[in-house]
Amino acid sequence: MKLVLVADTHVPKRARDLPAPVWAAIESADVVIHAGDWVEVALLDEIEQRASRLIGVVGNNDGPDLRARLPETARVELDGLRVTVVHETGGRQGRERRMDALYAADTDALIFGHSHIPWDTFTPAGLRLLNPGSPTDRRRQPVATYMTAEIRDGALRDLTLVPLRP
């Protein structure tokens, strides 16, 4: 099962549209996961049309129209992998311990956004924490990013942080 992980797209505030490589990845993926901060409902509509399957949550920059359609937390099992998606996880200090306390009992991979900073760590309990960064607003990062991965035999494999050069 091929995955695309995105967050913090901020369309049309930070960019008019998603970069072409992101759209191509979305169209070829089995599942697209968006960890919030869409900004406008039009992007949700377009990704829903172009993706085979979409799992998304709202972020702190998403208004009432997006909040009416998306949860704050999404939990799903994908080919045996228990995935939770949220937008915010709090500050970097102590993140692993906090996420273990909140999610380790029923989650294998936690996908989050908010910081625009790519993240890939394991908690002491073995929970994988993933932030794909942002494909449109790199902030202090050298490049904008998103992630691709595969799920095989109930495990996340071939995780790739994809840089987007201007």
Solvent accessible surface area in square Angstrom, and as a share of the most:
residue,aa,sasa,rsa
1,M,74,0.33
2,K,91,0.39
3,L,4,0.02
4,V,4,0.02
5,L,0,0.00
6,V,0,0.00
7,A,0,0.00
8,D,0,0.00
9,T,0,0.00
10,H,7,0.03
11,V,13,0.08
12,P,72,0.46
13,K,141,0.60
14,R,138,0.50
15,A,26,0.20
16,R,228,0.83
17,D,69,0.36
18,L,7,0.03
19,P,39,0.25
20,A,77,0.60
21,P,70,0.44
22,V,0,0.00
23,W,13,0.05
24,A,59,0.46
25,A,15,0.12
26,I,0,0.00
27,E,89,0.40
28,S,65,0.42
29,A,4,0.03
30,D,66,0.34
31,V,3,0.02
32,V,0,0.00
33,I,0,0.00
34,H,0,0.00
35,A,0,0.00
36,G,0,0.00
37,D,2,0.01
38,W,0,0.00
39,V,20,0.11
40,E,66,0.29
41,V,38,0.22
42,A,68,0.53
43,L,6,0.03
44,L,1,0.00
45,D,52,0.27
46,E,59,0.27
47,I,0,0.00
48,E,84,0.38
49,Q,152,0.67
50,R,82,0.30
51,A,13,0.10
52,S,91,0.58
53,R,109,0.40
54,L,38,0.19
55,I,17,0.09
56,G,7,0.06
57,V,0,0.00
58,V,6,0.03
59,G,3,0.03
60,N,76,0.39
61,N,72,0.37
62,D,5,0.03
63,G,26,0.25
64,P,115,0.72
65,D,69,0.36
66,L,0,0.00
67,R,104,0.38
68,A,89,0.69
69,R,111,0.41
70,L,22,0.11
71,P,64,0.40
72,E,123,0.55
73,T,50,0.29
74,A,14,0.11
75,R,134,0.49
76,V,30,0.17
77,E,112,0.50
78,L,1,0.01
79,D,78,0.41
80,G,44,0.42
81,L,11,0.05
82,R,92,0.33
83,V,3,0.02
84,T,1,0.00
85,V,0,0.00
86,V,9,0.05
87,H,8,0.04
88,E,87,0.39
89,T,10,0.06
90,G,46,0.44
91,G,50,0.48
92,R,136,0.50
93,Q,157,0.70
94,G,17,0.16
95,R,14,0.05
96,E,41,0.19
97,R,172,0.63
98,R,84,0.31
99,M,6,0.03
100,D,27,0.14
101,A,92,0.71
102,L,116,0.57
103,Y,26,0.10
104,A,27,0.21
105,A,101,0.78
106,D,67,0.35
107,T,4,0.02
108,D,46,0.24
109,A,2,0.02
110,L,0,0.00
111,I,3,0.02
112,F,1,0.01
113,G,2,0.02
114,H,66,0.29
115,S,29,0.19
116,H,2,0.01
117,I,40,0.20
118,P,30,0.19
119,W,36,0.12
120,D,64,0.33
121,T,46,0.27
122,F,121,0.50
123,T,7,0.04
124,P,114,0.72
125,A,70,0.54
126,G,46,0.44
127,L,4,0.02
128,R,44,0.16
129,L,0,0.00
130,L,0,0.00
131,N,0,0.00
132,P,0,0.00
133,G,0,0.00
134,S,1,0.01
135,P,3,0.02
136,T,25,0.14
137,D,21,0.11
138,R,120,0.44
139,R,105,0.38
140,R,186,0.68
141,Q,37,0.16
142,P,114,0.72
143,V,20,0.12
144,A,14,0.11
145,T,7,0.04
146,Y,11,0.04
147,M,4,0.02
148,T,37,0.21
149,A,5,0.04
150,E,55,0.25
151,I,1,0.00
152,R,97,0.35
153,D,132,0.68
154,G,27,0.26
155,A,33,0.26
156,L,25,0.13
157,R,91,0.33
158,D,88,0.46
159,L,41,0.21
160,T,67,0.39
161,L,76,0.38
162,V,32,0.18
163,P,64,0.40
164,L,19,0.09
165,R,174,0.64
166,P,170,1.07
